[in-house]
């Protein structure tokens, strides 16, 4: 029954495809690669978000001295934004966001 489900279109996972193509030892390697891509994409998103929020962070929590790198205020603003945005990215369907699609393109 498990093989019957894999024959349906769009039902196979990347791990099962790599296992079929390269052997069972590539199952773990594929999971490691996918996890690292997701991790580094999240880190890159957080760094970009912190840079975009820099003026707002410096206005709300001014640094004690003029600095170029990350400050506590910038990191706090980044974490607040990530904690507010992350639940929206884990929705099963995106129909709840249909009314804000045009607004997101204007930002």
Secondary structure by P-SEA (a helix, b strand, c coil): caaaaaaccccccaaaaaaaaccccaaaaaaaaaaaaaaaaaaaaaaaaaaaaaaaaaaacccccccccccaaaaaaaaaaaaaaccccccccccccccaaaaaaac
